[in-house]
């Protein structure tokens, strides 16, 4: 069976087409478009311009699915629509204008689907999972294959950038302000579970991993990075901002404006958990949705 999933995130919207056969799946095509929906939020609502951008991208993905004659399509949104006041109106408009039904995933369910996908891939029994997205960050603590804690924090790389950064890269005062906001939400999270190694997923963490490999110089065989590597990246942005921007434009141009807020979130969460190392996984909520909600139903 050929199936398609569209993941509507705060920073990117991605279409992935799969071929499912005998409880296994193969990726056929993956297409990503930068939407930056978190940057179109005004007074807690997604603006008309942001809504039109969402409609345009979803309509283009729907046409791709039609060309490939995909039998079943699933559309879901996370913090991009979850954290706005007019989510019901936007979802209703998408249904009315282009006939697409969007499922809104709660923060807790997003964390669970993240965990479900990673547990299938890495077979880890105990640890903490961190997913840093554009509009939220999920933390899932688990032990002996059971979830102990599952929280979604309304801080992501794009919404921090949109609220606190006025240039391409944040200045010192802007970084201090973002760090204070991150600290506030972590204090509200409660008492942390201390671990030396965490599992990291999501676009921000994968972008940081790539930059650490290419700019800091760790081996491409390394499956993760260390807390000290984040400090090295931040030092690069401060020591030579223009050179860092050039390097980003060569490697991850779509992440240029959100990379430093993402690094700050990752670093603060690592400090909060007493963590020294991040093990990076390439699966996440989309794979969890496919495995749990599509393949098991």
Secondary structure, DSSP 8 states (H G I E B T S, - for coil): -EEEEEEE-SSEEEEEEEEEETTEEEEEEEEEEE--GGGGEETTEE-HHHHHHHHHHHHHHHHHHHHTT-SEEEEEESHHHHTSTTHHHHHHHHHHHH---EEE--HHHHHHHHHHHHHHHH--SSEEEEEE-SS-EEEEEEETTEEEEEEEES--HHHHHHHH--SSS--HHHHHHHHHHHHHHHHHH-S----SEEEEESHHHHHHHHHIIIII---TT--EEEHHHHHHHHHHHHH-HHHHHHHHHHH-GGGTTTHHHHHHHHHHHHHHTT--EEEE-S--HHHHIIIIIII--
